[in-house]
């Protein structure tokens, strides 16, 4: 590891337990924020592709009554 990492780690270990937990939470939140943005972007891309397929007439839909029947069957199990 780098010298900076070692120094930061040494300083972090001097923090109180509550401060270390707050630091860990902040670091993890940053990662989760990045993951959330990537997931959101992927979903937007998927939604646009699905809308385009509907507009192009290439999407294969499922009739409403069929969707409801399957949902009821799953719920009954």
KAFEN-V819861 format. One line per field, one symbol per residue. ss: DSSP state (H for helix, E for strand, C for the rest). phi: phi as a letter, one per 20 degrees, with the letter a starting at -180 (. if undefined). A space follows every 50 residues. Layout:
BEGIN
ss->???
phi->???
END
This chain:
BEGIN
ss->CCHHHHHHHHHHHCCCHHHHHHHHHHHHHHHHHHHHHHHHHHHHHHHHHH HHHHHHCCCCCCCHHHHHHHHHHHHHC
phi->.ffffffffgfffeffgffffffffffffgffffffffffffffffffff ffffffnefdedggfffffffffffff
END
